[in-house]
Amino acid sequence: MDRHARLSALLDLLGERGKVSVEEIATELEASAATVRRDLDHLAEQQLLTRTRGGAVAQNIAYDLPLRYKAARNAREKERIARAAAAMVAPGAVVGVNGGTTTTEIARSLVARADLGDSGTSLTIVTNALNIANELVVRPQVKTVVTGGVARPQSFELTGPLGTHLLQEITLDIVFLGVDAVDPTRGAFAHNEGEANINRLMTERADQVVVVADSSKLGRTAFAHICPTASIDMLLTDSTAPGELVDRFTTEGVPVKAV
């Protein structure tokens, strides 16, 4: 297990249990106690946990991991989803992309398309994610629009009224909506209410709403509601999605593409 995957797994354990010891982490992650202690010290420096004698306890932000730790989760599935999403976009389109590891991969796949480097076939990408904007701003074939707002260090997303004001003034051809959970009957969810609010507005301003979520997020809910199922035009997920869940989304009128 590489370091990114180990840090992510460690934080998952902490989120589930609230408190962990060096010994139990070392056993479950098959790592040495010295390695675990270094990992815990590193995560404590990032304010993702609180160190205790012999272990750590969760902080209230531990469930919402920074992207550099989340990126290792289901990486291959997210790359396949990203390529399929990028293929849906016509040259010259206005594309909305919220924050998240899957949507970050979508932005990268979009700018890698050879046909979008031709004259007159550039894209406009609207995002509330600072990390995505940072990657796109150096791409001459892309017009990058950032919503504005207050930055959340856990997810690099901008939230608040400054961002919602801009979104009220524009229209998107398509939005790729990364979510923390999506349920066939209840719709899409995020952990944070501020992110949910700006994501909701992005769906309202888009002609087509495509939820992008690996199969681990299907059939789940989270704290803050983004949009109802009826607002989702397509669910783009990976090929390991359970058939029963796929059928439930289809029954609710949401086409599912599993890649």
Beta strands, then each sheet from edge to edge (+ up, - down):
strand 1: 19-21
strand 2: 49-52
strand 3: 55-58
strand 4: 94-97
strand 5: 123-127
strand 6: 142-146
strand 7: 150-151
strand 8: 158-159
strand 9: 172-178
strand 10: 181-183
strand 11: 187-190
strand 12: 206-212
strand 13: 224-227
strand 14: 234-237
strand 15: 256-258
sheet 1: 1+ 3- 2+
sheet 2: 6+ 5+ 4+ 9+ 12+ 14+ 15+
sheet 3: 7+ 8-
sheet 4: 10+ 11- 13+
end
